[in-house]
Amino acid sequence: MPSDTFVFFFLYDGKIRSMRLSKKDILTDFYDNLKALPGLSLSSEHFLRQRTAKDVTIRALKTPLSLNPSADEIAAAANDAEQNIDIFGYFWDAVAPYNDHNATPEIVHFLVTVAPLKNRKSRAKKSGGGHLSVSSLLSVPEAVDAYTHVFYSDVVSAMVNTQGCHVKLPDNRPHLAYICDGEESVVGYLKVLSPNEKDVIALLQDKADIALFCLPHRILDICGHCLGVFNADGLSLDQSELEGHQVDAAIQLLRAISILHSLHIAHLDLKPDNLLWCSATSSLKVMDFSVSLIRPDHTSVIKGFVGTVGFVAPEVGKQPFNPFVADAWACGLNMWSMVEHAPRSKLQVFVRDLAIQMMKNRQITVEDALGMLDTFVAAKNSYE
């Protein structure tokens, strides 16, 4: 019977420790253990921004290691490794075959080698920074403190004060500000919009079913900056909040991305943090169009790294890529993560398998996937 865990051996600074990581929460568990390595002292966010592709190597081992392997055992296992998993994109795509219940042995071992911090820094300088940042193709507000005067402007103060609220600035998110009530509960937020984000929002408000998107109910021009005013009408996607609604949420996500693509909009940063779930209405909304692009057709390609490490298609940042194809992969990943552990049903199995196909078969568009889903649902309803 396959295990619910993988075993990862973290090798850093000549030391090794083994950890069993849950297959269900493998991404979170992996980075939590990575940043906890003795002497590393890095948050996962900082690490991911600073590292280069060679900082971490992951090898699937053909022969399981003992819990306290010697240096010779480690070297032999690494040389006999089945593959080198690239986490520059998303390593779930590489370890997924080991999660196949028909093929997975009871325990699968992986060896993780982390380059010393000083080596990462020197390499970053030589490579011009080594940052995994948004492509220079996009215009995104600078991460500076220049927006404080915007958030505390007379216009904003008058607007929030009439509601008995005040503005609160979060740490490390200079383009955002929260609107809080007297009990410090967040009732809305303000966001400095990038030029491309403003264009995407205008197109969505004019032509789309806006119920599927988190859009500002008001846009202000303050001190030369475009400021969006949003309601706090949902929670960042969390499996506990989705209990009993996982499949419905995945279907809503597919419909939302289909609408974006029909308007020639590629989101390019699909991840749980950019999906809101409103429990009161059982509805999902896609948010944050900071790096989204409007393209003239679905065949053009772009270059550079766009999105968030861990939630981008394998080709992003490595070669010119089609933003709509990359979106389809990311949509499939998010759908899979929603439904994989949902209660089993015919619809759950279909949506899960459809999500996997969206990642494996890169010819499947979001529109194709939605068509397959609608066909399945219609056939299912005709039999019931």
KAGI-V408332 format. One record per pair of residues at least 12 apart in sequence whose C-alpha atoms are under 7 Angstrom apart, sorted by the first residue. I is the first residue (numbers start at 1). GAP is how many residues later the second one is. Records with the same first field share a line. If there is no record, write none. Layout:
I = GAP ; GAP
This chain:
1 = 105
2 = 99 ; 102 ; 103 ; 104
3 = 103 ; 104
4 = 18 ; 19
5 = 15 ; 16 ; 17 ; 18
6 = 14 ; 15 ; 16 ; 17 ; 101 ; 102 ; 103
7 = 12 ; 13 ; 14 ; 101 ; 102 ; 103
8 = 12 ; 101 ; 102 ; 103 ; 104
9 = 101 ; 102 ; 103
10 = 101 ; 102 ; 103
11 = 101 ; 102 ; 103
12 = 101 ; 102 ; 103 ; 104
13 = 103
18 = 49
31 = 13
40 = 77
49 = 82 ; 83
50 = 80 ; 81
51 = 69 ; 79 ; 80
52 = 78
53 = 35
55 = 59 ; 60 ; 65
56 = 56 ; 57 ; 58 ; 59
57 = 27 ; 28 ; 55 ; 56 ; 57
58 = 26 ; 27 ; 52 ; 53 ; 54 ; 55
59 = 19 ; 22 ; 23 ; 24 ; 25 ; 26 ; 51 ; 52 ; 53
60 = 21 ; 22 ; 23 ; 24 ; 49 ; 50 ; 51
61 = 16 ; 20 ; 21 ; 48 ; 49 ; 50
62 = 18 ; 19 ; 20
63 = 14
64 = 45
88 = 221
89 = 220 ; 221 ; 223 ; 224 ; 225
90 = 220 ; 221 ; 222 ; 224
132 = 173
133 = 172 ; 173
134 = 171 ; 172 ; 173
135 = 169 ; 170 ; 171
138 = 153
139 = 55 ; 56 ; 57
140 = 54 ; 150
141 = 53
143 = 31 ; 32
144 = 30
145 = 29
147 = 27 ; 28
150 = 72 ; 73
151 = 26
164 = 17 ; 18
165 = 14 ; 15 ; 16 ; 17
166 = 13 ; 14 ; 15
167 = 12 ; 13
168 = 12
175 = 16 ; 17
176 = 14 ; 15 ; 16
177 = 12 ; 13 ; 14
178 = 12
186 = 46
187 = 44 ; 45
188 = 42 ; 43 ; 44
189 = 40 ; 41 ; 42 ; 43
190 = 37 ; 38 ; 39 ; 40
191 = 36 ; 37 ; 38
192 = 33 ; 34 ; 35 ; 36
193 = 33 ; 34 ; 35
194 = 96
196 = 97
197 = 92 ; 93 ; 95
201 = 14
212 = 44 ; 72 ; 73 ; 74
213 = 72 ; 73 ; 74
214 = 71 ; 72 ; 73
215 = 15
216 = 12 ; 13 ; 14
217 = 12 ; 13
233 = 45
234 = 42 ; 43 ; 44
235 = 41 ; 42 ; 43
236 = 36 ; 37 ; 38 ; 39 ; 40 ; 41
237 = 35 ; 36 ; 38 ; 39 ; 40
246 = 92 ; 93 ; 96
247 = 92 ; 101
249 = 35
250 = 85 ; 88
252 = 32
253 = 31
254 = 77 ; 112 ; 116
255 = 115
258 = 108 ; 109
264 = 30 ; 31 ; 32 ; 33
265 = 27 ; 28 ; 29 ; 30
266 = 26 ; 27 ; 28 ; 57 ; 58 ; 61
267 = 22 ; 25 ; 26 ; 60
268 = 23 ; 24 ; 38 ; 39 ; 55 ; 59
269 = 38 ; 39
270 = 41 ; 60 ; 61
271 = 40 ; 63
274 = 12 ; 13 ; 14
275 = 12
298 = 26
299 = 23
300 = 22
301 = 19 ; 20 ; 21 ; 22
302 = 18 ; 19 ; 20
303 = 14 ; 16 ; 17 ; 18
304 = 13
305 = 12
311 = 19
312 = 18
313 = 13 ; 16 ; 17
325 = 37 ; 40
328 = 30 ; 37 ; 38
329 = 29 ; 30
332 = 23 ; 24 ; 26 ; 27
333 = 22 ; 26
335 = 20
336 = 16 ; 19 ; 20
339 = 13
340 = 12
